[in-house]
Amino acid sequence: MRRTPLTIHGAEQLRGELQRLKTVERPAVINAIAEARSHGDLSENAEYDAAKERQGFIEARIAEVEAKLAHAQVIDPSLLDADGRCVFGATIELEDTDARQVMSYQIVGEDEADLKQGKISISSPIARALIGKYAGDVVEVNAPGGTREYEILEVKYV
């Protein structure tokens, strides 16, 4: 199976979620199932059905997170030596050439992307346009809102 890139922070988040699912969510749903069973007839017990459905979601998410961690290639951006190129994990300062607005993004894995925190997915149109470019390069991004042009001001590995 293909290795999926993750930053150290992203891997820690997934490990934390897995820990919470196994130690908090799973025991809580087991208790909810036991409580619902104690009410008698399971064929017409909505609480039991809801708890079993919740258990299915939790177990599926546990399996999904474990698979993601098993196939993860954890990358520490501070150890990168990409000679100033935009690569996975890099933090890139850009200027929108039309709006003259400066922004900063870190290219991260799909599960850790959060635009509010300045983290964009490696598979996003802007990240795909940036990969392999250097500071001073101008890139065109074909985004859903139309074509945008950005100048790369700085590439950092932090």
Stockholm file with secondary structure:
# STOCKHOLM 1.0

chainA/1-158         MRRTPLTIHGAEQLRGELQRLKTVERPAVINAIAEARSHGDLSENAEYDAAKERQGFIEARIAEVEAKLAHAQVIDPSLLDADGRCVFGATIELEDTDARQVMSYQIVGEDEADLKQGKISISSPIARALIGKYAGDVVEVNAPGGTREYEILEVKYV
#=GR chainA/1-158 SS CCCEEEEHHHHHHHHHHHHHIIIIIHHHHHHHHHHHHTTSCSTTCHHHHHHHHHHHHHHHHHHHHHHHHHTEEEECGGGCCCTTBCCTTCEEEEEETTTTEEEEEEEECGGGCBGGGTEEETTSHHHHHHTTCBTTCEEEEEETTEEEEEEEEEEECC
#=GC SS_cons         CCCEEEEHHHHHHHHHHHHHIIIIIHHHHHHHHHHHHTTSCSTTCHHHHHHHHHHHHHHHHHHHHHHHHHTEEEECGGGCCCTTBCCTTCEEEEEETTTTEEEEEEEECGGGCBGGGTEEETTSHHHHHHTTCBTTCEEEEEETTEEEEEEEEEEECC
//
